[in-house]
Amino acid sequence: MEKERFCIPDREIEKGEVFVGVASTPEEKVSRLSVATDRYIQQGYLQGVPFAWVDLSARDVVVDGGYQLLENYLSSDIFHELGKEGLLLSFNDISQLYLDIYHWQSIQFLAK
């Protein structure tokens, strides 16, 4: 992690300190979505949410241009579900992520 992105001080970091920054790399975006997806599954929030397996990399989908990638890859009826209630997507490189249309329109915060 770059120190500037997370405003990490030039001193010893104390146990329990939390730093918040913006997820800007594909790895950071996948990581935060993975944590959120696991939590949503545990809480039962994703029951009944449409599911699709895609032979794509999650890294390629979570970055700019990923929305268009999904639009070109998914059938139109499945892609339409992304706009209605989101999709639980299983990728070829990780287990699964929940995505909705707001992902690409949002600032994605990450805590460390």
C-alpha positions in Angstrom: 0.0 0.0 0.0 1.2 3.5 -0.8 1.4 5.5 2.4 -0.2 8.6 0.7 -3.4 6.8 -0.3 -4.1 5.8 3.3 -2.5 8.7 5.1 -0.5 6.3 7.3 1.6 8.3 9.7 5.4 8.3 9.8 5.4 6.7 13.2 4.8 3.3 14.7 1.3 2.1 14.0 -0.5 1.1 17.2 -2.5 -2.1 17.5 -6.1 -1.4 16.7 -5.5 1.7 14.6 -7.6 1.8 11.4 -6.8 3.8 8.3 -9.4 4.5 5.6 -8.6 5.1 2.0 -9.9 4.7 -1.5 -9.6 1.2 -3.2 -7.9 2.0 -6.4 -6.2 -1.2 -7.6 -8.1 -4.2 -8.9 -6.8 -6.3 -6.0 -8.2 -3.8 -3.4 -11.5 -3.7 -5.2 -11.8 -7.4 -5.3 -10.7 -7.7 -1.7 -13.3 -5.3 -0.4 -16.1 -6.8 -2.5 -15.1 -10.3 -1.3 -15.5 -9.2 2.4 -18.8 -7.5 1.7 -20.1 -10.5 -0.3 -19.2 -13.0 2.5 -21.0 -10.7 5.0 -24.1 -10.4 2.8 -24.2 -14.2 2.5 -23.8 -14.7 6.2 -26.6 -12.2 6.9 -28.9 -13.7 4.3 -29.1 -10.6 2.2 -28.4 -12.4 -1.0 -31.1 -15.0 -0.8 -33.0 -14.9 -4.1 -30.4 -12.7 -5.8 -29.7 -14.0 -9.3 -26.5 -16.0 -9.8 -24.3 -16.3 -12.8 -21.0 -18.0 -13.6 -18.7 -16.1 -15.8 -15.5 -17.2 -17.4 -13.9 -13.8 -16.7 -11.4 -12.5 -14.2 -12.9 -10.6 -11.3 -10.0 -8.1 -11.6 -11.2 -7.3 -15.2 -14.8 -6.8 -14.1 -14.4 -4.6 -11.0 -12.4 -1.9 -12.8 -13.5 0.8 -15.3 -14.9 -0.9 -18.3 -16.1 -3.9 -16.3 -19.7 -2.9 -16.7 -19.4 -3.1 -20.5 -17.5 -6.3 -20.3 -20.4 -7.9 -18.4 -22.9 -6.4 -20.8 -21.1 -8.0 -23.7 -20.6 -11.4 -21.9 -23.9 -12.0 -20.2 -27.2 -12.8 -21.9 -29.5 -9.7 -22.0 -32.0 -11.2 -19.5 -29.2 -11.9 -16.9 -27.6 -8.5 -17.5 -31.0 -6.9 -16.9 -31.0 -8.5 -13.4 -27.7 -6.6 -12.7 -29.7 -3.4 -12.9 -32.7 -4.6 -11.0 -31.2 -6.2 -7.9 -27.6 -7.0 -8.6 -25.9 -10.4 -9.4 -23.9 -12.9 -7.4 -21.2 -13.7 -9.9 -18.8 -16.6 -9.7 -15.5 -15.9 -11.5 -12.8 -18.1 -12.9 -10.2 -16.7 -10.5 -12.1 -16.4 -7.1 -15.2 -17.8 -5.6 -17.9 -15.2 -5.9 -18.7 -11.5 -5.7 -21.9 -9.6 -5.4 -22.1 -6.7 -7.8 -24.8 -4.1 -8.7 -24.8 -1.3 -11.1 -23.7 1.2 -8.5 -20.2 -0.4 -8.2 -18.8 1.5 -11.2 -20.5 4.7 -10.1 -19.2 4.7 -6.5 -16.1 5.7 -4.6 -15.0 2.4 -3.0 -13.5 2.9 0.4 -11.2 0.4 2.1 -10.1 0.2 5.7 -6.8 -1.2 6.9 
